Amino acid sequence: MRYNYLIIGGGIAGVTAAETIRAKDREGTIGILSLEPHLLYSRVLLPLFLKGRIKREQLFLRTVDDFEKNGIDLFLEKEVMSLDPGRREVRMKSGEPYSFDKLLISSGGVPRPLGILGEAKRGIFRLQSIDDADAIAEYIPSVKKAVVVGGGFISLEFLEILSVYNIPATLVCRSERFFGNALDEAGGELMAKNFERRGIDLIFKDEVEAFGGKDRVSAFRTKLGSVFDVDFVGVGIGLKLNDDFLLGTGVSVSPGRGARTNEFLETQVPGIFAAGDIAEYFDVTSGEHHTHGNWTNAFLQGKVAGENMVGRERVPFKSVPSYSLTNLGFHITFLGEVNGEAGTATVSRVDLFKNKYERFFMKEGRLVGAVLINMFQDKPVLTELIERKVPIGDAPDKFSDMAFDMKSLT
Ligand SMILES: Cc1cc2nc3c(=O)[nH]c(=O)nc-3n(C[C@H](O)[C@H](O)[C@H](O)COP(=O)(O)OP(=O)(O)OC[C@H]3O[C@@H](n4cnc5c(N)ncnc54)[C@H](O)[C@@H]3O)c2cc1C
């Protein structure tokens, strides 16, 4: 089968790209190949479903009819195994070929395996797909004691879900504090105190080494030798990008880095684009390549990639990435680049009594990122400072003062 526009992945990036293409090109043929058996659903809402706040059907964002009306051929349970850029062709697991004029890679990622003994036992969960959520929903009512592994957003989701079910939990993080390098000591302490207030036991600077139990998990052991009884494990240690089929095609730079693009989200192979979690895109704001795993980023990149695939005009992708969630009483936002890579200076301010914290990441005299805990009101001004690359001069000297108004910089 041949398509003018072929899309790998039926997540928010892929579906948004398909719909954007259709709005601009009424005639071109569009096909989406997607591994999952489900129509587009919101991953962001999965935790709300598990907390009983929304019904399962509210997760779904499109119907079969929506695709039919738009003349978009959606193929579910189709796994792309290889890409031949020269022949403009992809091949399925079954060997079946699909060829294209233009291709979008929006294959996202899957939870990274822990790679340890007993990992496949019943009761050990990831939270990435609706199938994961269904399995957790069925299992969780019988759980007595849980462990959550990892120090990122998905672990926070697990902890809050467990708290809704009043299940005592232990958190195990390899790093010395939650969110690793994104927080400094003060931020780590604020997070830890909040966990403790909610009865969560904390283990930092240690990691799970093995899971015990016959068929179902019943215990875990850490590298430093602690042993605990548990009947539920939630693992949130990040994503492995679905880029295996890109190896050797010239589309990815190195394994696990996704598909590298320019600012128009086009890879170095003309006519092959990438969007969403899988895209290692050229970020015009920072002048560097980045990947970002967040919903808005995937949606906006789907739009820009779709426009550029039609190709009437070339639109650069420009956005300050942000990830926000409210969890265990804290409102947390990550804005821009917060991984503290080389050449980045940081300043933080904290009010331990009011549970407020902010950390600023700066490079070459301008703000490049920020972590906000219960400081959401600063998000618009910080976004503007990052986006407009406003020189901040000696202002960082005052950033540690809670009374300093960031608006004075704009
Ligand atoms: C529980 C949870 C909560 C989240 N909460 C937030 C939040 O609060 N805020 C936020 O901004 N973000 C959040 N995110 C992240 C956000 O959901 C993702 O960044 C976003 O969904 C990525 O969309 P995507 O289209 O790039 O990839 P995906 O949604 O991963 O879609 C990729 C699709 O490609 C398919 N695929 C993979 N490999 C192949 C292949 N070889 N062949 C064919 N198809 C393939 C997959 O099956 C999948 O359907 C959350 C994620 C999770 C899991």
The ligand as an ORCA input file, in Angstrom:
! r2SCAN-3c Opt
* xyz 0 1
  C       0.586      7.986     33.247
  C       1.084      9.153     32.451
  C       0.811     10.435     32.885
  C       1.272     11.525     32.157
  N       0.986     12.767     32.615
  C       1.412     13.842     31.920
  C       1.086     15.167     32.361
  O       0.450     15.347     33.401
  N       1.512     16.201     31.594
  C       2.229     16.021     30.442
  O       2.562     16.993     29.782
  N       2.538     14.785     30.001
  C       2.163     13.693     30.699
  N       2.473     12.437     30.270
  C       3.332     12.278     29.058
  C       2.505     12.337     27.780
  O       1.382     11.530     27.907
  C       3.377     11.900     26.594
  O       4.466     12.793     26.493
  C       2.608     11.888     25.282
  O       1.491     11.039     25.358
  C       3.522     11.448     24.120
  O       2.771     11.355     22.954
  P       3.403     10.733     21.613
  O       2.311     10.798     20.600
  O       4.705     11.353     21.332
  O       3.748      9.211     21.984
  P       2.828      8.032     22.469
  O       1.602      8.514     23.149
  O       3.729      7.118     23.234
  O       2.366      7.311     21.131
  C       3.235      6.517     20.378
  C       2.435      5.467     19.658
  O       3.302      4.790     18.733
  C       3.049      3.415     18.769
  N       4.272      2.693     18.355
  C       5.410      2.524     19.034
  N       6.309      1.822     18.317
  C       5.704      1.534     17.150
  C       6.102      0.819     15.995
  N       7.311      0.257     15.880
  N       5.221      0.695     14.982
  C       3.989      1.265     15.062
  N       3.556      1.954     16.128
  C       4.400      2.092     17.164
  C       2.696      3.153     20.233
  O       1.954      1.969     20.365
  C       1.877      4.397     20.585
  O       0.532      4.223     20.328
  C       2.028     11.328     30.968
  C       2.307     10.023     30.533
  C       1.852      8.949     31.267
  C       2.158      7.551     30.785
*
